[in-house]
Amino acid sequence: MANIEMDAIDRRILTILQGDGRLSNQEIAERVNLSPSPCLRRIRRLEESGVIRGYVALLDARRLGLDLLAYVNVRLEKRGGPALGPRGDGTTHADLFRAAVQAWPEVVACHAMTGDMDYLLRVQVEDMAHFSRFVQDQLLHHPSVIDVKTSFSLATIKETTALPIL
């Protein structure tokens, strides 16, 4: 998808929405010195173009009892060509793993990586027992996974969902 043309007002709208997605159109319009109608048109254009993907509530993991954050490097089987999918359809090991990740609620982010490992998982769980169950029952049980390496977060220094608006 091509990038859309954005001016300083569009960027300011995005910065404002990243700070508080619950603001009314009227409040956003006042902050960017536009009347409400053109402001709403700009927001809708940003939504329709996919620049604004959606609106969410950001939850505090610790207040939900999810106190342990782990980053897990995963390496997949590569030998033998495609894995046999449920119907012998030539599904790859990567396809099977990507589908499994979607069903694991503990995995809050998954990235395909360069280097020695194939994927980096961000895993949020209650405690070490919960993490152990996830690794033993889900991750290591997956037929495509051949190696995992885990690092645990000791403290969060910075965490934001806001992207730099240049």
N, C-alpha and C positions, 0 to 999 in steps of 0.2 A: 504494500500500500504506500503510495506516495505521500510525502509530507505536505501539509497544507500551508498556504501563506498565512503568517500570523504577524500582526503588528504589536506595538507596545501595549495597546489596550487589551488585546487577546492574552498576552503574557501576564498582564496584571490581573485579569480575571482568573486565569489558571492559578496564579500565586495565591489569590484570595481564597479560591475554592479548596486548594490543598490545605490551607490553614483551618478552614471551617466550611465543610460541604453542606451544612444546614442553613447557611445564610439565605435569606430570601432574595429573589431577583432585585427587588427594590433596594435592599441594603448593598448588594454588589454594584448596582447601577450608580448609587450615590458615591461609593468609594472610587469608582473609575470615571466619575463625572460624565455619565451618559444618562439619557432618559431610559426608563425601564424597557420600552419596546426594542430599541436597537441592542440593548444589553442582552435581552432574552434571545434575539436573533443570533447574536454572536455565540452565546452559550449553546444553543441548539446546533449551530454549525460545528462547533467543537465536539459535541456529542455525536452527531451524525457522521463526522469524519473519523471517529474512533480515537481522537486525541483524549477526550474524556471517556473512559471505558465504563464507568459506573460510579455509584455512590455507596459507601459502606460505613458501618460503625466500627471503630477500632477498639478492640477489646484488650484488656489487661490480662495477660496470661497468668501472672502470679495470683491475681485476685480470683481467677477461675481454678486455682489449685494446680496449674501447670508450671511447676517451679524449675523443671530441668530442661535446658536447651542444649541440644547436641547437633554437631555438624558431622555428617557421616559421608565419607568418601566410599563409593561403590564401584567395583570393577566387575564387568560382565564376561561371561563365556563368549569367546569369539571363534573357537575352533568348530569345525564341522558345518560351516555355512549356516543356512537358516534353521532355526528350531522348528519342529513340527508343531504347528498350531492345532487347535481343537479339531480341525477337519483336514489336517495334513496340508494346509494351504501355504506353507512356506513362510509363515510369520517368523520374523527374526527375534533373537534374544532381546534386542533393544525394544522391539514392539511389545513383547510380553511384559518386560519390566516397566515400560511406560504405562501400560494399562494397569498393572498392579499398583503402581504408585498412586494413581487416581483414586483407588479404593482405600488407601491407608490414611485415616484421619490424622494420625500422628505426624505425617509428613506435610509440613506447611509450605514448603518450597522444594523444588527439584530442578537442578540445572545440569544440562549436558556440559561436560568439561573437556578441556584439552589436558594433555599430560598423562601421567600414569593411571589415573582413575577415570572412569567414564562419566560418573554422575556425582554431584554433591547434593546431599539431602539436608534440609533444615528440619529437625525433628523436635517437637515440643511435647513433653510428657510430664506426668505428675512427679515421678521420682525414679530412682535407679531401678527399682523393681519393675515399674511400668516400661522403662526403656529396655530392660533385659527381656521382658516378654515380647515386646515388639521385635527386637532383633532376632530372638530365637524362633518365635512362632511365625513371623512374617518375612523379614528380610533374608535371613540365612536359609529359610525354608524355600525361598523362591528358586526354581531350577536354573535360572540364568545367572544368579549371583555367585561369583567365585571368591571375592575378597571384599572385606569392609575394614575401614579404619575410622575411628571415632575420636573427635575432640569435643570436650565439654566446655561450655561457656562459664567462666567464673564470675564475670560481671559485664553488664552492658554499658559501654562507654557512650555510644551514640546509636540511635535507631530512629529512623524516620521513614515515612512513606512518601515524603515530598521529594519530587524530582527537581534538579536545578533548571530553572526556566531562564534560558539564555536569549 
